[in-house]
């Protein structure tokens, strides 16, 4: 019988001086930190923030395009942040909207 993996209880995630600190309970290693796809400040609740936005009719275009342009604009300008990370975040939002739109269009054709 396979052992059931115990979920790591991460109670806090915050940034200070451009470093991310996480406090975990249990003596288990934390999963790798993914600041582009699943940053801890967006995954702290019951659902990830982007899932909430996707569920609201009409929010996705403005939300994703606004974040895409924000990250493109600030690439290389935010102190202590490399130029690549904001570009990856911009691409993430653009790709997310494209997938959302493709799914919506496929459903409309049915």
C-alpha positions in Angstrom: 0.0 0.0 0.0 1.4 3.4 -1.0 2.1 5.9 1.8 -0.1 8.9 1.7 2.0 12.1 1.5 1.4 14.6 4.2 0.7 18.1 3.0 3.2 20.7 4.2 1.5 23.4 6.2 3.0 26.7 5.0 1.5 29.4 7.2 3.4 32.4 6.1 5.1 33.7 3.0 6.5 37.2 2.8 9.1 39.3 1.1 11.7 41.4 2.8 14.7 43.1 1.0 13.8 41.2 -2.2 14.1 37.9 -0.5 11.3 35.4 0.1 10.9 33.9 3.5 8.6 31.0 4.2 7.7 29.6 7.6 6.7 25.9 7.5 5.5 23.6 10.2 6.7 20.0 10.2 10.2 18.9 9.7 9.9 18.4 6.0 11.6 20.3 3.2 9.6 23.0 1.4 8.9 22.5 -2.3 10.9 24.7 -4.6 9.8 28.3 -4.7 8.2 29.3 -8.0 7.9 33.1 -8.2 6.6 33.1 -11.8 4.0 30.4 -12.0 2.8 30.1 -8.4 4.1 32.8 -6.1 3.3 32.2 -2.5 1.6 35.5 -2.0 -1.1 34.4 -4.6 -1.5 30.8 -3.3 -2.0 31.5 0.4 -5.8 31.2 0.4 -8.2 28.3 -0.5 -7.8 29.0 -4.2 -5.1 30.7 -6.2 -6.1 34.3 -7.2 -6.0 33.7 -10.9 -8.6 30.9 -10.5 -10.9 33.5 -8.8 -10.4 35.9 -11.7 -11.1 33.2 -14.3 -14.4 32.4 -12.6 -15.6 36.0 -12.9 -17.3 36.8 -16.2 -15.5 39.5 -18.2 -12.5 39.9 -15.8 -9.9 37.9 -17.6 -9.0 40.2 -20.5 -8.5 43.3 -18.4 -6.7 41.4 -15.6 -4.3 39.5 -17.8 -3.6 42.3 -20.3 -3.1 44.8 -17.4 -0.6 42.5 -15.7 1.1 41.7 -19.0 1.7 45.3 -19.8 2.7 46.1 -16.1 5.4 43.4 -16.2 6.7 44.4 -19.6 6.9 48.0 -18.5 8.8 47.4 -15.3 11.3 44.8 -16.7 14.7 45.8 -15.5 13.4 48.8 -13.5 12.4 47.3 -10.2 15.3 47.5 -7.8 16.9 44.2 -6.9 15.0 42.2 -9.5 16.6 40.8 -12.7 15.2 41.7 -16.1 14.1 38.1 -17.0 11.7 37.5 -14.1 9.2 40.3 -15.1 9.3 39.1 -18.7 8.5 35.6 -17.7 5.6 36.9 -15.6 4.3 38.9 -18.6 4.5 35.8 -20.8 2.7 33.8 -18.1 -0.3 36.2 -18.0 -0.4 36.4 -21.8 -0.2 32.6 -22.2 -2.9 32.1 -19.5 -5.3 34.4 -21.3 -4.7 32.7 -24.7 -5.4 29.3 -23.1 -8.6 30.8 -21.4 -9.7 32.2 -24.7 -9.1 29.1 -26.7 -11.1 27.0 -24.2 -13.9 29.5 -24.3 -14.0 29.6 -28.1 -14.0 25.8 -28.2 -16.9 25.6 -25.8 -18.9 28.1 -27.9 -18.4 25.9 -31.1 -20.1 23.0 -29.4 
